[in-house]
Structures are given as structure tokens and as C-alpha cells.
Amino acid sequence: MTAPVTLLPWSGNVFEAMAEWIFAHAGSPCTDLTRFVILLPDASGSRQMRQALQQHAGGAFLAPAIGTLKQWIDENCPSARDEENRHLRELLFRDILAEHRGLFDSADPARLASELLGLFDQLSLRHQRLPDDEAELRQRLGAAYGVPEDNLQLGFEASVVHHLWQAWRKIEDQADIDDPAVAYAARLRDSIEGVCRDRQFLFVPPPTLHGAEIDWVRRMLELGRLHLFLSGGCEHTDLHPDQVNRGLLRDIGLTPPTPIPGNTVDKVLDCVYAPEPWLTDRARELRQTLPESPLAGRIRILGYDKAEDEAHGITSTIVSALMRGPRRIALVTDDRRLARRIRALLERHDIWLDDAAGWALSTSSAASLVESWLGAIEEDFLYPALLDVLKSPFLLGDEIDSPVRAAVFRIEQDIVHHENIGSSLARYRHAAKTRLQRLGWNEDTARHVFELLDRLQLACEPLRPLVRHGRHPASRFVHCLLDSLERLGVAQALYNDPAGMQVLELLRELANAVTGSEIELDWPGFRRWLGSALESEVFHPAQQGSRVRLLTPEQAQAQKFDTLIIAAADDAHLPGGGPRHCFLNDRVRYALGLPVWRDRLRARYYLFRQLLQAAEEICITYSHAEDEEAIPSRWIGLLQAFHRLAWKDDLTTRIDATAMKPATELRASSPPRPVLPDGLFPNHLTATAHQNLITCPYRFAVFDCMRLKAPEEIREALQKSDYGNRVHLCLEAFFEDKPGLPGPFGRPLSDATRAEAIECLQHIAEAVFRRDLETDFMHRGWLRRWQDKIPSCINWFISQTGWRHVASEKPYEMDFHGLLKLKGKIDYLGRDADGNGVILDFKTGFIPAKKDVVGGEAVQLQTYALLAGGHNHLGYLALDEKPVRLKCHLDPEQAEDQATEIDQRLREVLEAIRDGTGLPAWGEEQACRHCDADVLCRRDFWPA
């Protein structure tokens, strides 16, 4: 028998070696290769394996099976109960945790269930068991921790783990559940004399195999049915890439074979990562034999200040590589956020990224619809969840002019926004009827709105009793959810969508898992179970045959590319942080024969070493995290240090930041300064628009000239601005007649009428806030806030001897030098004893400083003075202060001087804008802090 192991250098192509081996042992003719089975560390390498076979075949052939060991066993020794068992096990284990809730305080039961089940599965896969006697377990834990057996914390941990282990084993026996780890180990064992009997296996193992898989490999090697293909060496021990191969061969009882010699790059990188002699000595010796570095021009290392810069740099690298012709390009990273950003940037160039890793099913739009629908039902159709459901593509469909879209638009704009209705189908329906009577929707629109509300009502009926009343069989929750989605009219659309179909299949698996079970859940328990199931499922989008692939280091193992980008290559991702266990630290797990962080570290080191020779062109990138300095992974730092010592170059490529950014980048290179075309020059100017012009000309251009509007916020609860509007209305009704409200007071304000005036304004306040109190009793706090200020407000008006009221909320309009109309509405207009005007602006919020008013930075009062004309007192009446008082007061002479200066400046500015002067964004910190135009001016991206 030929040697059962082929040890290739890191630079070797495993797939080509396997193809050569197959055709050398296939006999003649080599057209039927179905007796061979190729087992890879990850299924994503199947494409390259098939290509290698095709290149060696020279014609048509029947291909061997290609996949992972787990896939092959699942397909050829199937267990129909695996998926159902997985969901049922979690539910049963959560019941156990609930019974022992006192042991965990406020710990997350989902995390506990996941970790402990994982711990028990690892024990099973490695043929390990916890002792039946708790004292024996405490003794073993004490020895591993190095603490006395009577240690209280140790005793608590041993007790918890032991009790849950015993309780779980008992539940498994009673519920007749197949332990998936035990079942997989049994299927591996049974396959040796079953489906594996007439097959020849070629295996590229992943860096980590558990006990049952190692037993399978050992037995298959003994029978001569398996040949191993390994990359790298077996020389070094401890924390070194060689340790993966060395440990595997030791576990299966094989002597390391003679490795195939590598190339010059192998020699250099082996020297870089050798444990001895000292780094400086290794670098000096290598420089003597290799005056020129074979890595120069092959490996580039790029450090960025921001993750956004890293994403743009990687995008440019990929675009440049594709422009050089057909190439196999791989982006290898564990940073999913960075990967999503790169995907979006590539799609601007019509470049699609094949994602082999996939993402959590819970992040798909299909799962979001299900979660939003359940949230809408449990929150009585609170508007955020309701609008998420209504705007889902599964409900709206693809037709732009569909009746459903029109109905959704009316519900959002007319009922939620304008009527400010934020919950309850009954309230939405009542508001729709009111809106219909008042505005007269056309017949079709009204019918579609009410039909959609009826559909929502019908669809929620199966689930509403489950939300409100106690515990129910787990299967009932799932069946009612499926029924509800059918009634909602989204089931078919979900079925037609790949992610949606996976969501429906998952729901059916959940239903099958608990059918016939006596397990009962309450609504929160069901939501947690469903959420955990959606989170644990991975959605793999259909591969589009793109030349650009997104892979994790594990998926990239053994593959070769033309261009390879290793992204997010910092310590946080490469190797990444160690796991945080709720129970049993690494020292204890090692004593129990379980995998520990050091095992994962060795595996990641092995994969990284292989990546360094997976392509002729390699780009390694990293960026800083938040406010930290950008520092590469320890393994990359070692490479840079060695290369700098040997050849006085650390492989870092200096590239102009702007050169790496694709043309589609939406960054501002300088503050924007738009010029208004004739059609956008405003025909009128309000006091607010005038203030926008002074505060930031760009804001004026966006909101007052281009008429852009920030998304309107739907408010279920009163906010400060709503409170201010209601206070203004109260004072207007106090001084003037407002239909539907008490008042006006109608008598002079004096000490004699103080009590009556206060009572009148209190009645007006109650009437104004009445509707808010019907919506939410918590709004009574806003009413009380204003009522507390009313006596002080009346006292202030009484104290202004000789002042009398003339008008409230008085609108004004005037021609402003033939340029436009100046418009405004004055809160309070009065007269003093000398006949001078009194202009007051009521304020319940921010009030400008007097220096800004006098300096012309705050122009609201002066705008009112221009509109009203004459001699006027100007000031802000601070209604939210106690006592109420006048602020920023300007007497008639000061006000006139200010108005004259403001008039002249405004005329000059408007003339300049009309003549083509740009409207710059100032970027002033205080003005930008709460500006809705920041998404357009992109101030954060201006150069420093």
C-alpha cells in the first residue's frame, strides 16, 4: 500500500495533487470516478476541486462526490430527526434552566442553554462523560483550578454543572431524543462497514477534528480506504502552524512523512515563523542567501485610519484586479460589517460578491417581517412595527401602482402622520373614517384602506389570544403563526423568496419538533425560542459565479487564487478574541479533554500561514478600532519585523488616500457651496428662513429654497416642541376668541382680576391638553408643567403697567425691496403707555443670548420689527422659567437701529444670492449639532 499521507508544502496546490492521485489510481479508462469520495475542510472549495479534475481528465467523466465529512455522512447515513431534535433539545433544556432559575440570578437563559448544550455535545463527541458523583466532579475541578475542593465558588459551579448534566440526561431518556453528537459519532462508526466499504476517500482535514472523527480517520487508514492530503510541515511543536499537522498525525498514530520540498517563498515564510533562533539572527542568515526578497511585490500590507477608508481601499484593489483580466479574487475576513460595506461599494460598480459564509437568517427581510408582525400584535399595532409590516416587499408586492401601495401610503401619511395616531387598529379605523368624511377620499382609496385594515385584523386573530392569556402548547404558537401569515397574504411571497422559503421551512421544523410534545410556553418564551432559531440559522444566498468571493479563513483553506485580500487583519479578528465561558475555564476544559482557546489559536495560525501562499498577489489590510491606533495582527507584525530586519522594508505600501477611493464615493472633498438657479430663488422669506440663512446658508438652500424636508418623526408621546405649540394656543385663546376653546378673558389684567385670569387660563389649558390625555395619561405631566407656570405668567402681564394687548398670532407680509415677500406671524402684539408697539415671542425652549440678538446672529425679533414697522419693544417671554420673565429686551430705539442694519444686510445677501453667489455650509459646531441637513453636507467627511 502506498503511503496514506501526502505532505505538500504551503505553496502546493492540494486540489491538483488530489486530481493527479485520483487519475493515477483510477485505472483505465478514467471515465468513472464515482468510487472516489473527496472530503474537503469546507464545501466552498468544491468549485476549485472540480476544475482541477476537469483539467486532468482531458474529456468527459463521472465525477466523484465532493464535500465535507459531515455532509457526506449526513447524506449517506441520514438521520431524519436531527433538525427536529435540535429545536426540541433547546426548548427542553430551557425548561430545565427554568426549574433551576434560582441558580443563575439574572443570567441570560438563551446563552446558558447554548453554552451548556455545546459543552455536553463536546463531551459526547470526545467520548467524555462527567462523573456520576458530584464529589468526584468537584475533586477533578479542584485539581484543574488548583484550589481546595471545599472552595465555595468551586462547589457552586460543580453543583450547577452536575445537576444540569444529570437533569439533561434524564430528559433525553424520557423524551426519546437522539443526542446529535452521540448520533453523529455512531453514524461515523457505522459507515465504516456500511456505505464506506467500496469507496476510496481522499481527505483534506480541517485544522481541528474531534475524537469521533479521529477514530473514523484512524480506522479508515487501517483499512486502506483513506488517503490524507496535508499542507505545511510537521517539524515544530507548541504554538506554531506545524502543530496542527503534527498533532493530527500523533492522534491517529502515524509517523510524519517526508515533506515535498517547497519554493523560495516557502523558505522565507518558514524562516519568519520559525521559533528559533532569534529573529535578528534568522533575518541576517536569510539575507546572506537571498539578497532580494521574494515577498516584495507579492505581499502588500496597508494600514488605514478608518474602517471606511479600508473598505474603499479594498474596493479599489478588487476593481483594479478585475480590470487586468479574468482573475480569481478572494476577500477573506471575519469582519461581517466591513464585508457588507465592501459589498455595497462593489455593487456601485456592478460587481457582485459571492458570499460563501452567508449570514444569520434573522437579518433577512423575511425574518424581519415575521418579527415585526409579532411585535405589532403584542404592542397593539404601535406604528413603528406596523409600518415595518406594511412596507415589507412581501406585503406590497412588485407593482408600483398596486392598490395595496396606495392604501399603505394613505395609512402612513393621512392617519399616522397627520392624524398622529400611533397604535390600535380600532383607532386607525376611526381616524380613517374621520379623514374620509373631512377630506373625501375617492371611493377606491377608501375601500383599499379599510380592506387592508380588515386584513390586519383578520390576520392577528389566531395569535392575539396567545399574547394575552397564559401558557399554551408550543406547537400551537407555530401553527397559529403560519395561519396568521397566510391570512396576512404574505405566505406565497415568502415561499417565492429564497430566504422567505427558509423561514417557512424553519417554522415547519419547529412545529414538527414539538408536535405531540407536552411542552407549554408563554408568549415571551415563544418569542425567545423563535428568535434563537432564526439567529442560529444561516442563510446562504445563491452563488452567481462571480469572480470575487467572500470567505472566512476556514472556508479559504486549501484554495488558490490569483488575488487574495486578507481584510480586518488586526488582533481583534486575526486571531480574534478568546471565548468567554459561563462555566469551566480553559484549564478545566483541558483537564476534561475538551477543546480550549489554545487549540483555536493553533488552528487560526495554521490557516493564516496557508493564506500567505494562497495567491501570487496578496493584499493585507487593517484599520483602527474606534479611538485606538491602527495595529496589525501579531502574526503580520512578526512578518513586517522580519522583513524590515532582512531587507529594510516592512512591506507596507504607501498609497495616496484619494487614489484608492472609487469614483462612486459620496464624500465631500470640501464644504458644499451650491448656487441657486433662477427657479429656486424663493418668492417669500419667513422669520425662520431668515434665521436659517444667517445660521447656515447651506441649510437655507436645502430647506427653504430646494424645499427638501427631513423625514417627519411620528410621535406617540408629546415632546418639547409639541408642548410649546399647545402653550402658544392657550395664550392665543386667552387673549382672543378661538372656536372650541374657553376664553377669551376679555377684561383688563390687574390685581383685582388676577384670580379670575388664572382660572380662565387653567380652563383653557385643560381643554387644549384634553385630547393628549385621552391618548396617553402620562401626558398629564406636560399639562401640570404648564399649569404650574400660569400664575407666574399672569403676574408678569399684570406687572407691565400701561401695556395693553392688540393682537395674538398676527400674520404679516410685506414686499422686501422688490426681491421677495417677507412673511411672519407675531405671537403677541401690544402697545405701551406711550403708544410704542410691543412685540413678544413666546418661548418654552431655547432662547438666544442677548449678545447674539444685538450682534445680528439671532434675527427673529428684528424680522418681526421689519414686518410690523414703527417703534417697538422687542423681547422673548420665557414661559418655561419661574418666574416668567422678559429676556433679550430691546427698547424702541435699539430695536429700530437693529432693524435698519438687518434690513440692509438681508437686502445685500439676497441680491448676491440672486446674482449667483454660492451658499456655503459654515460647519459651525453648535449649529450643526441638531441639523437635519448633515446627511447632505457630510460635514464629518470634510478635510480637517
Secondary structure in CASP SS format (residue, H / E / C, confidence):
PFRMAT SS
TARGET T0000
AUTHOR 0000-0000-0000
METHOD secondary structure of the structure
MODEL  1
M C 1.00
T C 1.00
A C 1.00
P C 1.00
V E 1.00
T E 1.00
L E 1.00
L E 1.00
P C 1.00
W C 1.00
S C 1.00
G C 1.00
N C 1.00
V H 1.00
F H 1.00
E H 1.00
A H 1.00
M H 1.00
A H 1.00
E H 1.00
W H 1.00
I H 1.00
F H 1.00
A H 1.00
H H 1.00
A C 1.00
G C 1.00
S C 1.00
P C 1.00
C C 1.00
T C 1.00
D E 1.00
L C 1.00
T C 1.00
R C 1.00
F E 1.00
V E 1.00
I E 1.00
L E 1.00
L C 1.00
P C 1.00
D C 1.00
A H 1.00
S H 1.00
G H 1.00
S H 1.00
R H 1.00
Q H 1.00
M H 1.00
R H 1.00
Q H 1.00
A H 1.00
L H 1.00
Q H 1.00
Q H 1.00
H H 1.00
A H 1.00
G C 1.00
G C 1.00
A C 1.00
F C 1.00
L E 1.00
A C 1.00
P C 1.00
A E 1.00
I E 1.00
G E 1.00
T C 1.00
L H 1.00
K H 1.00
Q H 1.00
W H 1.00
I H 1.00
D H 1.00
E H 1.00
N H 1.00
C C 1.00
P C 1.00
S C 1.00
A C 1.00
R C 1.00
D H 1.00
E H 1.00
E H 1.00
N H 1.00
R H 1.00
H H 1.00
L H 1.00
R H 1.00
E H 1.00
L H 1.00
L H 1.00
F H 1.00
R H 1.00
D H 1.00
I H 1.00
L H 1.00
A H 1.00
E H 1.00
H C 1.00
R H 1.00
G H 1.00
L H 1.00
F C 1.00
D C 1.00
S C 1.00
A C 1.00
D C 1.00
P H 1.00
A H 1.00
R H 1.00
L H 1.00
A H 1.00
S H 1.00
E H 1.00
L H 1.00
L H 1.00
G H 1.00
L H 1.00
F H 1.00
D H 1.00
Q H 1.00
L H 1.00
S H 1.00
L H 1.00
R C 1.00
H C 1.00
Q C 1.00
R C 1.00
L C 1.00
P C 1.00
D C 1.00
D C 1.00
E H 1.00
A H 1.00
E H 1.00
L H 1.00
R H 1.00
Q H 1.00
R H 1.00
L H 1.00
G H 1.00
A H 1.00
A H 1.00
Y H 1.00
G C 1.00
V C 1.00
P C 1.00
E C 1.00
D C 1.00
N C 1.00
L H 1.00
Q H 1.00
L H 1.00
G H 1.00
F H 1.00
E H 1.00
A H 1.00
S H 1.00
V H 1.00
V H 1.00
H H 1.00
H H 1.00
L H 1.00
W H 1.00
Q H 1.00
A H 1.00
W H 1.00
R H 1.00
K H 1.00
I H 1.00
E H 1.00
D H 1.00
Q H 1.00
A H 1.00
D C 1.00
I C 1.00
D C 1.00
D C 1.00
P H 1.00
A H 1.00
V H 1.00
A H 1.00
Y H 1.00
A H 1.00
A H 1.00
R H 1.00
L H 1.00
R H 1.00
D H 1.00
S H 1.00
I H 1.00
E C 1.00
G C 1.00
V C 1.00
C C 1.00
R C 1.00
D C 1.00
R C 1.00
Q E 1.00
F E 1.00
L E 1.00
F E 1.00
V C 1.00
P C 1.00
P C 1.00
P C 1.00
T C 1.00
L C 1.00
H C 1.00
G H 1.00
A H 1.00
E H 1.00
I H 1.00
D H 1.00
W H 1.00
V H 1.00
R H 1.00
R H 1.00
M H 1.00
L H 1.00
E H 1.00
L C 1.00
G C 1.00
R C 1.00
L E 1.00
H E 1.00
L E 1.00
F E 1.00
L E 1.00
S E 1.00
G C 1.00
G C 1.00
C C 1.00
E C 1.00
H C 1.00
T C 1.00
D C 1.00
L C 1.00
H C 1.00
P C 1.00
D H 1.00
Q H 1.00
V H 1.00
N H 1.00
R H 1.00
G H 1.00
L H 1.00
L H 1.00
R H 1.00
D H 1.00
I H 1.00
G C 1.00
L C 1.00
T C 1.00
P C 1.00
P C 1.00
T C 1.00
P C 1.00
I C 1.00
P C 1.00
G C 1.00
N C 1.00
T H 1.00
V H 1.00
D H 1.00
K H 1.00
V H 1.00
L H 1.00
D H 1.00
C H 1.00
V H 1.00
Y C 1.00
A C 1.00
P C 1.00
E C 1.00
P C 1.00
W C 1.00
L H 1.00
T H 1.00
D H 1.00
R H 1.00
A H 1.00
R H 1.00
E H 1.00
L H 1.00
R H 1.00
Q H 1.00
T H 1.00
L C 1.00
P C 1.00
E C 1.00
S C 1.00
P C 1.00
L C 1.00
A C 1.00
G C 1.00
R C 1.00
I E 1.00
R E 1.00
I E 1.00
L E 1.00
G E 1.00
Y E 1.00
D C 1.00
K C 1.00
A H 1.00
E H 1.00
D H 1.00
E H 1.00
A H 1.00
H H 1.00
G H 1.00
I H 1.00
T H 1.00
S H 1.00
T H 1.00
I H 1.00
V H 1.00
S H 1.00
A H 1.00
L H 1.00
M H 1.00
R C 1.00
G C 1.00
P C 1.00
R C 1.00
R C 1.00
I E 1.00
A E 1.00
L E 1.00
V E 1.00
T C 1.00
D C 1.00
D C 1.00
R H 1.00
R H 1.00
L H 1.00
A H 1.00
R H 1.00
R H 1.00
I H 1.00
R H 1.00
A H 1.00
L H 1.00
L H 1.00
E H 1.00
R H 1.00
H C 1.00
D C 1.00
I C 1.00
W C 1.00
L C 1.00
D E 1.00
D E 1.00
A C 1.00
A C 1.00
G C 1.00
W E 1.00
A E 1.00
L H 1.00
S H 1.00
T H 1.00
S C 1.00
S H 1.00
A H 1.00
A H 1.00
S H 1.00
L H 1.00
V H 1.00
E H 1.00
S H 1.00
W H 1.00
L H 1.00
G H 1.00
A H 1.00
I H 1.00
E H 1.00
E C 1.00
D C 1.00
F C 1.00
L C 1.00
Y H 1.00
P H 1.00
A H 1.00
L H 1.00
L H 1.00
D H 1.00
V H 1.00
L H 1.00
K C 1.00
S C 1.00
P H 1.00
F H 1.00
L H 1.00
L H 1.00
G C 1.00
D C 1.00
E C 1.00
I C 1.00
D C 1.00
S C 1.00
P H 1.00
V H 1.00
R H 1.00
A H 1.00
A H 1.00
V H 1.00
F H 1.00
R H 1.00
I H 1.00
E H 1.00
Q H 1.00
D H 1.00
I H 1.00
V H 1.00
H H 1.00
H H 1.00
E C 1.00
N C 1.00
I C 1.00
G C 1.00
S C 1.00
S C 1.00
L H 1.00
A H 1.00
R H 1.00
Y H 1.00
R H 1.00
H H 1.00
A H 1.00
A H 1.00
K H 1.00
T H 1.00
R H 1.00
L H 1.00
Q H 1.00
R H 1.00
L H 1.00
G C 1.00
W C 1.00
N C 1.00
E H 1.00
D H 1.00
T H 1.00
A H 1.00
R H 1.00
H H 1.00
V H 1.00
F H 1.00
E H 1.00
L H 1.00
L H 1.00
D H 1.00
R H 1.00
L H 1.00
Q H 1.00
L H 1.00
A H 1.00
C H 1.00
E C 1.00
P C 1.00
L C 1.00
R H 1.00
P H 1.00
L H 1.00
V H 1.00
R H 1.00
H C 1.00
G C 1.00
R C 1.00
H E 1.00
P E 1.00
A H 1.00
S H 1.00
R H 1.00
F H 1.00
V H 1.00
H H 1.00
C H 1.00
L H 1.00
L H 1.00
D H 1.00
S H 1.00
L H 1.00
E H 1.00
R H 1.00
L H 1.00
G C 1.00
V C 1.00
A H 1.00
Q H 1.00
A H 1.00
L H 1.00
Y H 1.00
N C 1.00
D C 1.00
P H 1.00
A H 1.00
G H 1.00
M H 1.00
Q H 1.00
V H 1.00
L H 1.00
E H 1.00
L H 1.00
L H 1.00
R H 1.00
E H 1.00
L H 1.00
A H 1.00
N H 1.00
A H 1.00
V H 1.00
T C 1.00
G C 1.00
S C 1.00
E C 1.00
I C 1.00
E E 1.00
L E 1.00
D C 1.00
W H 1.00
P H 1.00
G H 1.00
F H 1.00
R H 1.00
R H 1.00
W H 1.00
L H 1.00
G H 1.00
S H 1.00
A H 1.00
L H 1.00
E H 1.00
S H 1.00
E C 1.00
V E 1.00
F E 1.00
H C 1.00
P C 1.00
A C 1.00
Q C 1.00
Q C 1.00
G C 1.00
S C 1.00
R C 1.00
V E 1.00
R E 1.00
L E 1.00
L E 1.00
T C 1.00
P H 1.00
E H 1.00
Q H 1.00
A H 1.00
Q C 1.00
A C 1.00
Q C 1.00
K C 1.00
F E 1.00
D E 1.00
T E 1.00
L E 1.00
I E 1.00
I E 1.00
A C 1.00
A C 1.00
A C 1.00
D C 1.00
D C 1.00
A H 1.00
H H 1.00
L H 1.00
P H 1.00
G H 1.00
G C 1.00
G C 1.00
P C 1.00
R C 1.00
H C 1.00
C C 1.00
F C 1.00
L C 1.00
N C 1.00
D H 1.00
R H 1.00
V H 1.00
R H 1.00
Y H 1.00
A H 1.00
L C 1.00
G C 1.00
L C 1.00
P C 1.00
V C 1.00
W H 1.00
R H 1.00
D H 1.00
R H 1.00
L H 1.00
R H 1.00
A H 1.00
R H 1.00
Y H 1.00
Y H 1.00
L H 1.00
F H 1.00
R H 1.00
Q H 1.00
L H 1.00
L C 1.00
Q C 1.00
A C 1.00
A E 1.00
E E 1.00
E E 1.00
I E 1.00
C E 1.00
I E 1.00
T E 1.00
Y E 1.00
S E 1.00
H C 1.00
A C 1.00
E C 1.00
D C 1.00
E C 1.00
E C 1.00
A C 1.00
I C 1.00
P C 1.00
S C 1.00
R H 1.00
W H 1.00
I H 1.00
G H 1.00
L H 1.00
L H 1.00
Q H 1.00
A H 1.00
F H 1.00
H H 1.00
R H 1.00
L H 1.00
A H 1.00
W H 1.00
K C 1.00
D C 1.00
D C 1.00
L C 1.00
T E 1.00
T C 1.00
R C 1.00
I C 1.00
D C 1.00
A H 1.00
T H 1.00
A H 1.00
M H 1.00
K C 1.00
P C 1.00
A C 1.00
T C 1.00
E C 1.00
L C 1.00
R C 1.00
A C 1.00
S C 1.00
S C 1.00
P C 1.00
P C 1.00
R C 1.00
P C 1.00
V C 1.00
L C 1.00
P C 1.00
D H 1.00
G H 1.00
L H 1.00
F C 1.00
P C 1.00
N C 1.00
H E 1.00
L E 1.00
T E 1.00
A H 1.00
T H 1.00
A H 1.00
H H 1.00
Q H 1.00
N H 1.00
L H 1.00
I H 1.00
T H 1.00
C C 1.00
P H 1.00
Y H 1.00
R H 1.00
F H 1.00
A H 1.00
V H 1.00
F H 1.00
D H 1.00
C H 1.00
M C 1.00
R C 1.00
L C 1.00
K C 1.00
A C 1.00
P C 1.00
E C 1.00
E C 1.00
I C 1.00
R C 1.00
E C 1.00
A C 1.00
L C 1.00
Q C 1.00
K H 1.00
S H 1.00
D H 1.00
Y H 1.00
G H 1.00
N H 1.00
R H 1.00
V H 1.00
H H 1.00
L H 1.00
C H 1.00
L H 1.00
E H 1.00
A H 1.00
F H 1.00
F H 1.00
E C 1.00
D C 1.00
K C 1.00
P C 1.00
G C 1.00
L C 1.00
P C 1.00
G C 1.00
P C 1.00
F C 1.00
G C 1.00
R C 1.00
P C 1.00
L C 1.00
S C 1.00
D H 1.00
A H 1.00
T H 1.00
R H 1.00
A H 1.00
E H 1.00
A H 1.00
I H 1.00
E H 1.00
C H 1.00
L H 1.00
Q H 1.00
H H 1.00
I H 1.00
A H 1.00
E H 1.00
A H 1.00
V H 1.00
F H 1.00
R H 1.00
R H 1.00
D H 1.00
L H 1.00
E H 1.00
T H 1.00
D C 1.00
F H 1.00
M H 1.00
H H 1.00
R H 1.00
G H 1.00
W H 1.00
L H 1.00
R H 1.00
R H 1.00
W H 1.00
Q H 1.00
D H 1.00
K H 1.00
I H 1.00
P H 1.00
S H 1.00
C H 1.00
I H 1.00
N H 1.00
W H 1.00
F H 1.00
I H 1.00
S H 1.00
Q C 1.00
T C 1.00
G C 1.00
W C 1.00
R E 1.00
H E 1.00
V E 1.00
A E 1.00
S E 1.00
E E 1.00
K E 1.00
P E 1.00
Y E 1.00
E E 1.00
M E 1.00
D E 1.00
F E 1.00
H C 1.00
G C 1.00
L C 1.00
L E 1.00
K E 1.00
L E 1.00
K E 1.00
G E 1.00
K E 1.00
I E 1.00
D E 1.00
Y E 1.00
L E 1.00
G E 1.00
R E 1.00
D C 1.00
A C 1.00
D C 1.00
G C 1.00
N C 1.00
G E 1.00
V E 1.00
I E 1.00
L E 1.00
D E 1.00
F E 1.00
K E 1.00
T C 1.00
G C 1.00
F C 1.00
I C 1.00
P C 1.00
A C 1.00
K H 1.00
K H 1.00
D H 1.00
V H 1.00
V H 1.00
G C 1.00
G C 1.00
E C 1.00
A C 1.00
V C 1.00
Q H 1.00
L H 1.00
Q H 1.00
T H 1.00
Y H 1.00
A H 1.00
L H 1.00
L H 1.00
A H 1.00
G C 1.00
G C 1.00
H C 1.00
N E 1.00
H E 1.00
L E 1.00
G E 1.00
Y E 1.00
L E 1.00
A E 1.00
L C 1.00
D C 1.00
E C 1.00
K C 1.00
P C 1.00
V C 1.00
R E 1.00
L E 1.00
K E 1.00
C E 1.00
H E 1.00
L E 1.00
D C 1.00
P H 1.00
E H 1.00
Q H 1.00
A H 1.00
E H 1.00
D H 1.00
Q H 1.00
A H 1.00
T H 1.00
E H 1.00
I H 1.00
D H 1.00
Q H 1.00
R H 1.00
L H 1.00
R H 1.00
E H 1.00
V H 1.00
L H 1.00
E H 1.00
A H 1.00
I H 1.00
R H 1.00
D C 1.00
G C 1.00
T C 1.00
G C 1.00
L C 1.00
P C 1.00
A C 1.00
W C 1.00
G C 1.00
E C 1.00
E H 1.00
Q H 1.00
A H 1.00
C H 1.00
R C 1.00
H C 1.00
C C 1.00
D C 1.00
A C 1.00
D H 1.00
V H 1.00
L H 1.00
C H 1.00
R C 1.00
R H 1.00
D H 1.00
F H 1.00
W C 1.00
P C 1.00
A C 1.00
END
